[in-house]
Structures are given as C-alpha cells and as structure tokens.
C-alpha cells in the first residue's frame, strides 16, 4: 500500500495582503515627539541660531536631516553633525529672510 501525503494548500495572495497591510499600518503609525517646556528641537530653528545644550554651546551652520553645528564651548570644540531631534535652549535666534517660513 502506498502512503499518500496530503498537501495543505494555502492561499498565498491573502497572506501577502495581510503582511502588506500590517507593514503599511506600522509605517504610518509614527509617534509625535514634542520638546520639553522651554526647549526646542535643533531641526526647527533657522541657520545662525546660537544655542545651548546641557554640555555645550554652539551655532547651527547647516540645515539638513542631521544639522551641522559649530561647537565653541565645551570639551569637544569643532564642527559636528547632531541629531535633528536634539533638544536645545535658544540663546539668539538666527536670521529668517522675508517670505521664507519654516
């Protein structure tokens, strides 16, 4: 007697649709970050803003995903790339030309 194997058939297209639905839901469900009271994020201020963090002081010189800053006070002086979500205390606001709003 021959043993016959029963193959369980699955509908792969339904499985892929469920996976795609979960992935799009996960990508759209992003948290909303807010800075602490009295502080702001580095990505929200214009170029030329003089700021202070807990450990250093500096000036924002470039506006990109990770802004480039010039640190002039603290143990690490020089040009660095900080995270855009870095919380800063604004000392002097940078110049924003008329017609250019962020």
Backbone torsions as a table, in degrees:
resi	resn	phi	psi	omega
1	UNK	NA	134.4	179.6
2	UNK	-89.8	137.2	176.0
3	UNK	-88.4	125.1	178.9
4	UNK	-101.5	134.7	178.9
5	UNK	-95.5	130.5	175.9
6	UNK	-90.6	125.9	-180.0
7	UNK	-98.0	123.5	178.9
8	UNK	-78.2	122.1	-179.1
9	UNK	-92.5	132.9	178.1
10	UNK	-121.2	149.4	178.3
11	UNK	-90.0	99.3	-175.4
12	UNK	-66.8	-31.7	-178.0
13	UNK	-64.8	-36.6	176.8
14	UNK	-67.7	-38.7	178.8
15	UNK	-64.2	-43.5	179.3
16	UNK	-66.2	-35.6	177.7
17	UNK	-65.5	-40.1	178.4
18	UNK	-65.4	-41.1	179.0
19	UNK	-64.2	-43.6	179.5
20	UNK	-64.0	-38.5	179.5
21	UNK	-65.7	-43.1	178.0
22	UNK	-64.6	-39.7	-179.0
23	UNK	-66.4	-43.9	179.6
24	UNK	-67.5	-35.0	177.3
25	UNK	-66.0	-40.9	179.6
26	UNK	-67.2	-36.6	179.9
27	UNK	-73.4	-31.4	-179.6
28	UNK	-83.0	-19.8	-177.3
29	UNK	-90.8	75.8	-178.3
30	UNK	-104.1	143.8	179.8
31	UNK	-72.7	154.5	176.5
32	UNK	-103.2	118.2	-179.2
33	UNK	-93.9	140.0	176.6
34	UNK	-129.7	138.2	177.2
35	UNK	-73.5	164.2	177.6
36	UNK	-67.5	163.7	-178.9
37	UNK	-63.4	128.6	179.2
38	UNK	90.3	-5.9	179.7
39	UNK	-116.8	167.7	174.7
40	UNK	-143.2	165.9	179.4
41	UNK	-83.1	149.8	-179.2
42	UNK	-64.7	-32.2	-178.9
43	UNK	-73.0	-16.6	-176.5
44	UNK	-90.2	-11.4	-177.1
45	UNK	-99.1	152.8	-179.5
46	UNK	-75.8	168.7	178.1
47	UNK	-65.7	141.4	-179.7
48	UNK	95.1	0.8	179.8
49	UNK	-75.0	129.5	175.0
50	UNK	-91.7	128.1	-173.7
51	UNK	-134.5	169.5	179.3
52	UNK	-137.1	134.3	171.4
53	UNK	-111.7	-170.5	-180.0
54	UNK	-65.5	-32.5	-172.4
55	UNK	-114.0	-11.5	-173.8
56	UNK	-156.3	166.8	174.0
57	UNK	-124.3	149.5	-178.7
58	UNK	-166.5	-175.6	-179.6
59	UNK	-128.6	136.8	176.7
60	UNK	-81.3	123.5	-176.8
61	UNK	-116.8	-9.8	-178.9
62	UNK	-146.5	144.0	-178.9
63	UNK	-115.5	107.4	178.0
64	UNK	-147.9	-165.1	179.2
65	UNK	-60.3	-47.5	172.9
66	UNK	-113.4	99.3	-174.5
67	UNK	-60.0	143.3	176.9
68	UNK	-91.9	131.9	-178.3
69	UNK	-127.3	156.0	176.0
70	UNK	-109.0	112.3	-178.2
71	UNK	-91.6	125.2	-178.9
72	UNK	-118.7	-1.3	179.5
73	UNK	-138.7	139.7	179.7
74	UNK	119.2	-171.8	-176.8
75	UNK	-78.5	-27.0	-177.8
76	UNK	-112.2	87.6	177.1
77	UNK	-85.9	145.2	179.6
78	UNK	139.8	-165.4	-176.4
79	UNK	-101.2	124.5	-176.5
80	UNK	-135.4	162.4	174.1
81	UNK	-111.0	114.6	-179.6
82	UNK	-103.9	164.3	177.8
83	UNK	-70.2	146.4	179.0
84	UNK	-66.8	-26.8	-179.5
85	UNK	-90.8	16.7	177.6
86	UNK	-71.1	127.5	-179.1
87	UNK	-82.4	129.2	-177.0
88	UNK	-129.8	157.8	171.7
89	UNK	-106.3	123.5	-175.9
90	UNK	-80.3	127.1	174.6
91	UNK	-93.2	-53.2	177.2
92	UNK	-136.0	128.5	-179.4
93	UNK	-76.4	143.0	178.1
94	UNK	-75.4	173.5	-177.1
95	UNK	-85.2	129.5	174.7
96	UNK	-115.0	114.5	179.7
97	UNK	-62.6	153.3	179.7
98	UNK	-64.4	141.0	-179.8
99	UNK	88.6	-13.4	178.9
100	UNK	-107.8	105.6	178.6
101	UNK	-114.1	144.1	179.2
102	UNK	-100.9	NA	NA
